[in-house]
Amino acid sequence: MIIYVFINIKSEKREEFLEVVNQMTASTQDKEGYISLNFYEDTARPDNFVVEDENANKHHTQTAHFNTFVKGMSEFLCELLYAEAYDAFKI
């Protein structure tokens, strides 16, 4: 499964957001079920990010770790985040 989360953050919260993102990325390295977690900034729109979360199963989205991250994002957001999830397989 691959999840894409589109985030538009408050400019004044940028540095704090980046710290949380770095901690989140580092803490997932040893979590079961994670394949990769990447954050990308939109070069055309400052303070807009895309999270690419590739994990081995849907159970990941029900973990305390994932839910804490999602709930913690509210203080940074300018608008509701938008997410898309896809089942994926290697060809």
N, C-alpha and C positions, 0 to 999 in steps of 0.2 A: 504494500500500500504506500502511496505517496500522497502527502498532504501539502497543499500550497496555501499559505495564509498571507493575505494582503493587508498590510498595516500602514496607516497614516498616523504618525505621531506628532505630538506637540513639539515645536522647535525648542522651547525652553527645557524640555525633558530629554533632549537628544543624548547628552553624555550619560545620564543615568540609565537610559534605555540601552545604550551600547554596553554598559557595564553588566546589566542583567543578561543581555544576549550572550556576552562572552562567558559568563558563569554558566548559563544554560547549556551552551555548546560544549564546554569542558565537562560538565557533569553528566552528559549523555554518553560519553565515550565508553563507559563501562556498564551501561544499562542493557539488560537483556532485551533483545528485540529491536534495538536501534541498528540501523545500517548507516545512515548519515543524517546530519542536521546541518543545514546551511542557511545563512542569512545574506540576502542581497539587497543593496540599495539601488533604487531607481535613479539613474543618472540624469534623467530629464525632470524629475520631480523630487526635490530635496525632502527629506523626512518621510519618504515613502519606501517601505521595505517589503520584501517577499521572503517568507520563510519556506524553505523546502525541507520537508521532514519525511525521510524514507525509513520505513520500519517494516519489520517482518510480518506483523499481523495487526488486526484491528484492535486487539486487546490493549495495545499501547495507548490508544486514545481514552481509555478508561482508568488509567493509572493515576495515582495521587500526584506524581511528578508532573504529568501532562496537565492535569486540571489546575494545579497550583500555578503553573506558568500562564495558562489562559486567563485565569482570574486576576493574576497580577498585572496583566497588560492594561487593564482598564484605566489606570492612573496616567498612562502614556498616550492614550488614544485621542485623536481629534474626532474620530467617527467610529462607528462599529467596524470591527474587523470583518473581513470576508474570507471564507475558506472554501477550498475545493478539495475533494478526496478522490483518488483514483486507485483502482486495483491495477497492479503492474506485474509484468513477467518479462524475463529475459528471452530474447529471441536469437 
